[in-house]
Amino acid sequence: MAEEQKQELKYFVRIANTDLDGNKPIKHALIKIKGISFMFSNAVLNVAGIEKTKKAGYLSDDEAAKIDDVIKDPSKFGIPSWLFNRKRDPEDSANKHLTGSTLSFTQDNDIKMMKKIKSYKGIRHSLGLPVRGQRTKSNFRKNKGKVLGVRKKEGTKAGRV
């Protein structure tokens, strides 16, 4: 603890091309990186040998580099593949963990591919409807930001059906 007091607190720490809040514990700060969940953050810190309650601003440059390396290639450090967010990639059948802009780019390409081959999910995406089987009678009645009401047929009154 005395060692942390001597070291200057950095308000922003850069890991995986993302600025993290230096006042938060490192296990919570890592969650702000797109593609990293609480469980994956926990696994990265266990493998890197860094205390989870340590504030992100007190990390040394070596510790930040070690975390960055583990996030870039988690399989090399022994993190199990069931924690990865892209198992059996369609292009090369490898287990990967994507973060940041790479994750966004890959998701967009997957949706474009589904639309191109006209799969059920691709058609639902292109029509702006729910993809995963939700009901649409009462929900999803928004049309590009505007809420649509239910229109009644002419000639019917409120009391009659």
C-alpha positions in Angstrom: 0.0 0.0 0.0 2.9 2.4 0.8 4.3 1.7 -2.6 1.0 2.8 -4.3 1.0 6.1 -2.3 4.5 7.0 -3.7 3.5 6.3 -7.2 1.5 8.9 -9.1 -2.1 8.1 -9.9 -2.7 8.2 -13.7 -6.3 9.3 -14.5 -6.4 7.5 -17.8 -4.7 4.2 -18.6 -4.5 3.0 -22.2 -5.1 -0.7 -22.7 -6.3 -2.4 -26.0 -6.7 1.0 -27.7 -9.2 2.2 -25.1 -8.8 4.8 -22.4 -9.7 3.3 -19.0 -10.7 5.2 -15.8 -7.7 5.2 -13.4 -9.9 5.6 -10.3 -11.7 2.3 -10.8 -10.4 -1.1 -9.8 -8.7 -2.8 -12.7 -11.3 -5.6 -12.8 -14.1 -3.0 -13.4 -12.1 -0.8 -15.7 -11.4 -3.6 -18.1 -15.1 -4.2 -18.7 -15.3 -0.8 -20.5 -13.3 -2.3 -23.4 -15.8 -3.6 -26.0 -15.8 -7.4 -26.1 -14.5 -7.9 -22.5 -17.0 -9.3 -20.0 -16.6 -9.5 -16.2 -15.6 -13.2 -16.4 -13.0 -12.6 -19.2 -11.6 -9.6 -17.2 -11.2 -11.9 -14.2 -9.4 -14.5 -16.2 -7.0 -12.0 -17.8 -6.1 -10.6 -14.4 -5.6 -14.2 -13.0 -3.3 -15.1 -15.8 -1.4 -11.8 -15.7 -0.9 -12.2 -11.9 -2.3 -8.7 -11.1 -4.4 -8.0 -8.0 -8.0 -7.4 -9.1 -8.7 -4.6 -6.5 -5.7 -2.6 -7.6 -6.7 0.8 -9.1 -6.1 1.0 -12.8 -4.2 4.3 -12.3 -1.5 2.6 -10.2 -0.7 -0.1 -12.8 2.9 0.1 -14.0 3.7 0.1 -17.7 4.9 -3.5 -17.6 1.6 -4.6 -16.0 -0.4 -2.7 -18.6 1.6 -4.3 -21.4 1.1 -7.7 -19.9 -2.7 -7.2 -19.7 -2.6 -6.0 -23.3 -0.7 -9.1 -24.5 -3.1 -11.4 -22.7 -6.1 -9.7 -24.3 -4.6 -9.9 -27.8 -3.9 -13.6 -27.7 -5.6 -15.3 -24.7 -5.2 -18.8 -26.0 -1.4 -18.5 -25.7 -1.7 -17.8 -22.0 -4.0 -20.7 -21.3 -7.4 -19.0 -21.0 -10.1 -21.6 -21.9 -11.8 -21.3 -25.3 -15.3 -21.3 -23.8 -14.6 -17.8 -22.6 -13.9 -16.5 -26.1 -16.5 -14.5 -27.9 -15.9 -16.0 -31.4 -15.7 -19.8 -31.3 -15.2 -21.7 -34.6 -14.9 -18.7 -36.8 -16.5 -19.5 -40.2 -13.5 -18.2 -42.2 -10.7 -20.3 -40.5 -12.5 -22.5 -37.9 -10.3 -21.0 -35.1 -11.4 -19.9 -31.6 -10.8 -16.2 -31.2 -11.5 -13.4 -28.8 -12.2 -10.1 -30.6 -12.2 -6.7 -28.9 -12.8 -3.1 -29.9 -13.3 -2.1 -33.5 -12.4 -5.5 -34.8 -15.4 -6.9 -33.0 -17.7 -4.3 -34.5 -16.3 -4.8 -38.0 -16.7 -8.6 -37.7 -20.3 -8.4 -36.5 -21.2 -6.0 -39.3 -19.6 -8.4 -41.9 -21.6 -11.3 -40.4 -24.9 -9.4 -40.7 -24.0 -8.4 -44.3 -23.2 -12.1 -45.2 -26.6 -13.2 -43.7 -28.4 -10.6 -45.7 -26.5 -11.6 -48.9 -27.3 -15.3 -48.6 -30.9 -14.4 -47.6 -31.0 -16.5 -44.5 -34.0 -16.1 -42.1 -31.9 -14.0 -39.8 -30.6 -11.9 -42.7 -34.1 -11.2 -43.9 -35.2 -10.2 -40.3 -32.2 -7.9 -40.1 -32.9 -6.2 -43.4 -36.6 -5.6 -42.5 -35.7 -4.2 -39.1 -37.6 -6.9 -37.2 -36.5 -8.9 -34.2 -34.2 -11.7 -35.1 -34.3 -14.1 -32.2 -37.9 -15.2 -32.2 -39.5 -12.5 -30.0 -43.2 -11.7 -30.4 -44.1 -8.6 -32.4 -47.7 -8.0 -31.6 -47.1 -5.5 -28.8 -43.3 -4.8 -29.0 -41.1 -3.6 -31.9 -43.8 -1.1 -33.1 -41.2 1.6 -33.7 -40.5 2.9 -37.1 -37.2 4.6 -37.2 -37.6 6.5 -33.9 -41.4 7.2 -34.2 -43.8 5.2 -32.1 -46.7 3.8 -34.1 -50.0 3.3 -32.4 -52.7 0.7 -33.1 -55.1 1.9 -35.8 -58.8 0.9 -35.4 -61.0 0.1 -38.3 -63.5 2.7 -39.3 -67.0 2.1 -38.2 -66.1 0.4 -34.9 -66.6 2.1 -31.6 -64.6 1.8 -28.5 -67.1 -0.5 -26.7 -67.6 -2.9 -29.6 -65.2 -5.3 -31.1 
